[in-house]
Amino acid sequence: MSGIDAPRQVTVRTPAEFATLWKSHAADRKMPDVDFTKNMVVGIFLGSRPTAGFGVEIVSAQPESGTLLVKYKETRPSRDTIAAQVLTSPFHLVAVPKFDGTVRFEKVP
């Protein structure tokens, strides 16, 4: 569950950027340690969803044609699933090796 309730794709390259993102995302939780001399953070925020059962997962982050291609999958409850009637804000953040070029996000089936 994230405090960020609008869809976003993020690339975070500095501790200051991460602190700003974390304050919006989960100010009441401890911010994870990330070594920004070697890594950066990429993430997907799906935004507000009407029930439980929605999710997102970053499945890969690989250099491709001069960019870092971040592939992700979204999941949603099937029509016949009984899901809790509660607002959720699915997200996935991962640390990946530092990449100085453009980052591109691609939703995969």
N, C-alpha and C positions, 0 to 999 in steps of 0.2 A: 504494500500500500504506500503510495507516494502522496506527498502534499502538492505535487505538480499535477493539476487536473486538466491541462491542455496538452494535446499531442505535441511531442518534441523529439527531435533527434539531436544529440549533443556530442561534441568533441571537446574534451577538457585537457589542456596542455600544461597548466600551471597550478600550483597549490592555491593561489588566490582565486582562480576560476572555479576550482573544485569546492572551496569553502563557500563561495557564493551559491553554487548549485546546491550544495548539501543543505544550506540554510533554507532554501525553498523546498527541497525534497523531503528532508527528515531532520529538522532542527532539534527534535527531542531525542534523537539517537546519536551515538558516537560515530564520528566520521572515520571511515577506514583509512589506514595509512597507505599511501601510494608514493613510490619513489619516482618522482617526475623527472629525475635525471635520466632514467631508463625507460619509463613508461608514460602512457597517457590513458585517459579514460574515455570510452565511447559508451553511449547509452541511448536507449529508446524509452520514451514515455508514451503510453497509448492514450493518455487522457482519461477522463471520467467515463466509467462504464456502469450500466444500470444494475448489474447483478454480479454475483461471484461467478467464477468459471472462466473468465477472460484471462489471458496471459500473453507474455511476449518473451522470446528467448533469442539472444544473439548466438548464432550457430557457427559463425566464422568471421575472421577479419584477416584478409590476405591482400598483399600488394598486387595490383593488376593494372597494367598500362599507365603507370605513373601515379595512380591513386591508391588509397587504401579502401578496399571494398568490404564493407561490413554487411553481412547477410543476416537477416533475422526472420523468425517465424512468429506469427500471431496465432493464438488459439482462442476459441470461443466455445461456449457451451452448445451442445446440440439442441435442436428444437424440443426434443422429448426429455431433456434433462431438467430435474428439479433443482433450481439454484437459489441460494439465499438472496432475498430481495434487499440488497445493501449496495450502496455505491462503492465502487472500487476504482483504483487508479494504477493499473499494472505498469511495471517498469522492469528494465534489466540494465544494469551498469556493469561493465567489465574493464579491467586494466589490460592494455595490450602494449606491445613494444612501441616505443616512440616512433612516430612517422611524421616527417615535416611537410609532406604534401597535402593535397586535397583528400578529404574523407567523403566517401559516397556510401549511402545506405540503400540497401535493396531488400525488399520484402520477398521472401521465397515461399512456395507452397509447402 
